[in-house]
Amino acid sequence: MNFSIKNHRLDTGTSNVNFVGSPNIGGELKARFLIIHYTASGPDADIARYFSQKAANVSAHLVVRRDGSVTQCVPFNVVAWHAGKSQWTGKGGTRYSGLNSSAIGIEIENWGPLDKRAGGWVSWTGVAVDGSKVIEARHKFGVPDCGWEVFTSAQIETVIALAQAICSAYAVEDIMGHDDIAPGRKSDPGPAWDMETFKARVRGGGLFQPNRQRAIG
């Protein structure tokens, strides 16, 4: 699917995508970065609805479900609360702190790290996860070394298209994971998301496939 952005809202060419507004927002956003997250949730959770609750105290601009469907929660010119305590050195050596004020955030529905038990893989909530959808890998920063839910092909293609639209509309100089801007505190999107190949696809080259290295059968 191709996306465009009109008045800071995501558009499919025929209409805006589903919008579930979040009250957890800041001031004006001038995007310099795009941050990729996972939701650490299963298919029964509605993260966009969760973001719509003030008590959540968190939000992101977009949520992408396992089937590739997209919900926008915050306009792209408004600060969302997705990065938290974070820092990054941009091109030219400019240092950024607290990247909510300079980054668009995409949350991708995914359990993230998984525990291995006698019966197979389980999420942090104890829910069983199909082993054919799990890889075993060490995070690039060393920990955790565990199982990780694989992102779906629908999610991958959707997020590539989203990133292309965002990078075309705004002065985005880099794409990072939450783990890059908050190492040691955050692990998303983790080793199941091939960030370098993803960025190459966004720029128009390479093939991004679900990372199934050391797949668990």
C-alpha positions in Angstrom: 0.0 0.0 0.0 1.1 3.5 -0.8 0.6 6.3 1.8 0.8 10.0 1.6 0.5 12.7 4.3 -2.0 15.5 4.2 -2.2 18.1 7.0 -0.1 15.9 9.1 -2.5 12.9 8.8 -1.8 9.7 7.1 -3.7 9.2 3.8 -4.2 6.1 1.6 -5.1 8.0 -1.5 -8.8 7.6 -1.0 -9.2 8.5 2.7 -7.3 9.1 5.9 -6.4 6.0 7.9 -8.2 5.2 11.1 -7.5 7.8 13.7 -7.9 7.1 17.5 -6.6 10.3 19.2 -4.5 10.2 22.3 -4.6 12.9 25.0 -0.9 12.0 25.9 0.8 14.6 23.7 3.1 17.6 23.9 3.6 20.7 21.8 4.7 21.2 18.2 6.9 18.5 16.7 9.5 19.2 14.0 10.5 15.7 13.1 14.2 14.9 12.6 14.0 11.2 13.4 11.8 8.2 13.0 11.8 5.7 15.9 10.7 2.1 15.6 9.1 0.3 18.6 7.4 -3.0 19.4 4.3 -2.9 21.6 5.2 -5.9 23.8 1.6 -7.1 23.4 -0.4 -9.9 21.9 -3.1 -9.9 19.2 -5.9 -9.4 21.7 -4.6 -6.0 22.9 -5.7 -2.8 21.2 -2.8 -0.5 21.8 -4.3 2.4 19.9 -7.2 2.3 22.3 -4.8 2.0 25.2 -3.0 5.2 24.0 -6.4 7.0 24.0 -6.6 6.7 27.7 -5.0 9.5 29.7 -4.0 7.1 32.4 -1.8 5.3 29.9 0.6 8.3 30.1 2.2 7.2 26.8 1.4 7.4 23.1 2.9 7.0 19.6 2.0 8.5 16.2 1.2 5.2 14.6 0.3 1.6 15.6 0.7 -1.2 13.1 -1.1 -4.5 13.9 0.0 -8.0 13.0 -2.2 -7.9 9.9 -0.6 -4.7 8.7 -3.5 -2.5 9.5 -2.6 1.0 10.7 -4.1 3.4 13.3 -2.9 6.9 13.7 -3.0 8.3 17.3 -1.2 11.6 17.1 -0.7 14.0 14.1 2.8 14.1 12.8 3.3 17.8 13.8 2.5 17.1 17.5 4.8 15.5 20.1 3.8 12.0 21.2 5.2 10.3 24.3 7.0 7.3 23.0 10.8 7.9 23.5 11.0 8.8 27.2 14.5 9.3 28.6 16.7 9.1 25.4 19.6 10.6 23.6 21.1 10.6 20.1 23.9 12.3 18.2 22.6 13.4 14.9 24.4 14.1 11.7 26.9 17.0 12.1 27.4 16.1 15.7 24.2 17.7 17.1 23.2 16.1 20.4 19.6 15.4 21.1 18.1 14.6 24.5 14.5 13.5 25.1 13.7 12.6 21.6 9.9 12.9 22.0 10.4 16.5 20.9 12.2 15.6 17.6 10.9 12.1 16.6 7.9 10.4 15.1 7.2 7.0 16.7 5.8 3.9 15.1 4.6 1.1 17.4 4.5 -2.4 15.8 2.4 -5.0 17.4 4.7 -7.7 18.7 5.5 -9.6 21.9 9.2 -8.8 21.9 11.4 -11.0 24.1 10.1 -14.4 25.0 10.9 -16.9 27.7 11.7 -20.6 27.0 9.9 -23.1 29.1 9.3 -26.9 29.0 6.2 -26.4 26.9 7.8 -23.9 24.5 7.9 -20.1 24.2 5.9 -17.8 26.3 5.4 -14.0 26.5 6.1 -11.9 29.5 2.5 -12.3 30.4 2.8 -16.2 30.3 0.9 -16.5 27.0 2.1 -19.3 24.7 3.7 -18.2 21.4 3.8 -20.4 18.3 7.4 -21.6 18.0 7.3 -21.3 14.2 7.0 -17.5 14.8 10.0 -17.3 17.1 13.7 -16.8 16.6 16.4 -17.3 19.3 18.9 -14.5 19.2 21.0 -12.2 21.3 20.2 -8.5 21.4 22.9 -6.4 19.6 23.7 -4.8 23.0 24.2 -8.2 24.5 21.1 -8.7 26.5 18.5 -10.1 26.5 19.6 -13.4 24.8 16.3 -15.2 24.3 13.4 -15.9 22.0 11.9 -13.1 19.9 8.6 -13.0 18.1 9.1 -12.6 14.3 7.4 -9.6 12.7 4.8 -10.5 10.0 5.4 -9.8 6.3 2.3 -7.5 6.3 3.9 -5.4 9.1 7.2 -5.2 7.3 5.8 -4.0 4.0 3.4 -1.6 5.8 6.1 0.0 7.9 8.4 0.4 4.9 5.6 2.2 3.1 4.9 4.3 6.2 8.5 5.3 6.6 8.8 6.2 2.9 5.8 8.5 3.2 7.1 10.1 6.5 10.6 10.6 5.1 9.2 12.2 2.0 7.1 14.6 4.0 9.5 15.6 6.7 13.2 16.4 7.2 14.0 13.0 8.7 17.7 12.5 8.9 17.8 9.0 10.4 15.7 6.0 11.5 16.5 4.3 14.8 15.1 1.8 17.2 14.0 2.6 20.7 17.0 0.5 21.8 19.4 2.8 20.0 18.2 6.0 21.8 17.8 4.3 25.2 20.4 1.4 25.3 20.2 -0.7 28.4 16.7 0.7 29.2 14.9 -0.5 26.1 15.2 -3.5 23.7 12.7 -2.7 21.0 12.5 -3.4 18.1 15.1 -6.1 18.9 17.0 -8.6 16.7 13.8 -9.9 14.9 13.7 -6.5 13.1 16.6 -6.1 10.6 17.1 -2.4 10.9 19.8 -1.9 8.3 17.9 -3.8 5.6 14.7 -2.0 6.6 16.5 1.4 6.1 17.8 0.2 2.8 14.3 -0.7 1.6 13.0 2.7 2.8 15.7 4.3 0.6 14.6 2.1 -2.3 16.9 -0.9 -2.4 17.3 -4.3 -1.0 14.8 -7.0 0.2 13.5 -7.1 3.7 12.2 -10.5 4.8 11.2 -11.5 8.3 14.3 -12.4 10.3 14.1 -16.1 10.7 17.7 -16.8 11.5 17.9 -19.7 13.9 14.1 -20.2 13.6 12.4 -22.4 16.2 10.3 -25.1 14.8 
